[in-house]
Amino acid sequence: MTINRKLGERRSLAANLANLGALAAAEGDANAARAYYEEALALDRETDNLAGLNADHAALGALSEAAGRLAEAADHYERAYRGYLALGKSGRAAELLRRRMRVARASGEETEALELARELEALTGTR
């Protein structure tokens, strides 16, 4: 990462930070994971790296959901969902929409969960 910083390779640095975030999350260090993903998110935003932004938002959504911060999780999942749609990645978009539905249900937002279910059906063509 030092080389990435010295060479100004911000996309590579963002990818390395996201990898460190995944490692920290796997080791159970949610605070470190969040810090790495947030730094990666900022770099991906600066470099207009939509694929990186989507992955960062999905990871931050999972961390937020696990911590019980459901509104924050919903926001991250929604951003990742819309981003994957923009890239034409309907499979990943569907996965994020399912996560968003789970959060809506956990938040007691049944009407929203039903609307999301309809959106998922339209996206995937299944019930």
C-alpha positions, 0 to 999 in steps of 0.5 A: 500500500505504501507503493500505491500511495507513493505512485498515486495509484488510488484505485489499487490502494482502494482495492487493497483497503477493501481487502484489508476490510474483508480480512478484518471483518473475517477476524471479527474486528468490525471497527477496523473493517469499517475504517478500511471500507470507508477509506476505500469508499472515499478513494473509489468515489474520487476515482469514479470506480463504480464497481468498487463503490458498489462493493464498498457499500455492500460490505458497509451495509453488511457491517451496519446490519450486523451492528443493528444499524438498520437504517444505515445498512438499508442506505448502503444496500440501496446504493450498492443495488442501484450501482449494480443495476447501472453496471448491468449486474442484475445477479448482484443487484438481486442479491443486494435487493434481497438484503434490503428486503431483509433489513426492511422486515427487521425494521418492521417496514412490511409495506416497504419489504413487499414493494421491494419483493415486487421489484425483485420479482420484476428484476429476476422474473421469479416469485 
